[in-house]
Amino acid sequence: MTPNRPDPAAPSRSGGARLRLLPEGLDDLPWELPRGFLGLYGAGATPEGSDTWILPVPYEATTSFGGGTRNGPQAIIDASRYIELYDHETDRDPSLSGIYTFPQLELARGNAAEAIAELEAAYGRVVEEAGDRRVLMLGGEHSVSSPAIAVQARRCENRLSVLQFDAHLDLRATFEGSPYSHACALARVMDQVDIVAVGLRGISQEEIEVARERPSVTTIMAEEVASGDAWIDQAVDRLGEDVYITFDVDYFDPSLVPSTGTPEPGGGEWYPTLRLLRKVFESRRVVAVDVVEHAPLPGLHAPDFLVAKLVYKMVGYWSRS
Ligand SMILES: [Mn+2]
C-alpha cells in the first residue's frame, strides 16, 4: 500500500513554508512519512500551525484481562498514516486545519497515584497552552480519562457532561484494591460531572445501583444501541452544553475491535456511532476528547485502522463546529 500523502517534494499542504527537518539537499530522497498522526508534514504539523493537538499517553498499569494498551497510541498513529485525508462524508479535508502530534507522555511507573497526579498536572499544562485548540488524548488504559475530565470540569463554567462510549460503566469505587484502576475511571469524577454512558453490556450490581440512585448518570444499554437509532437522540438530549467525550474502544462489537482488554459481545457498530458523534459535535461544545483501551493485536491491523479513522472522523466533525 502506498502512503496517500502528496508528493513529498510538493510545498506544505497548509500553505506555509515546508518545515525543514532534513539536511539541506537530502529532502528529495524517498523518506517515509513523518511518524505523527496522518503522517503530516510542514507548518500544519507544528504546534503553532495546528488547530488540533494529539496527546499520546501510553499508560498501562491495571488492565485486568488482556494487556497491551501501552502499544495503543503508536499503533493508532502508525495506521493513521494510511488514511485518506479527504473525507467524502463532509466533502472536505479536515487535516488542512493542522494536526500536531506530541511525543508520548511517559508517566511514573509502579505508583498509580503518582502517575495519575503527574498526568493531571501535565494535561492541565497542555490544555492551558492549547488555548482554543482542540486536544485529543490517546490512551493507554481508561484510568487516564479521570485526571483529564477533572481538569476540564474545573475549567468549565457550566457543569460538564461526559459522553462515555463503553461496554462498562467503570463506576466501581475500587477494583483489585485500587481506586486508580481502569474499572474506576468514571467513579473518580462522578461527583463533578454528569455522565451519559452508551453501549453498556458488562456491569456489576454495585455499579448499576450507583447509576440508578444518581440522576446525573444516564445509562444506555447495548441492546438499545442495537435496535434502531432512537438511542442517538436520547443520548444527545441528556447532554449539557459542554461535553467531554471519552471513547473506550471496547464499546465497539469485538467483530470490529477485538483488540481490547475485555471484549464483550454485542457492541456498537460503525455508522450509528458516527451518526451520534456528528450530532454531538454539531449541537454541543465539545471541550476535549480521549480514545482509550486499544490494545493492538500483532498481525491484525484492521482495528488499528478503525480506531485511527474514528479519531480522524472526530477531528473532522469537531473542526466544522
Ligand atoms: Mn470498558
Residues whose N, C-alpha, C, O or C-beta is under 5 A from the ligand:
A	BS01	MN	D166 A167 H168 D248 D250
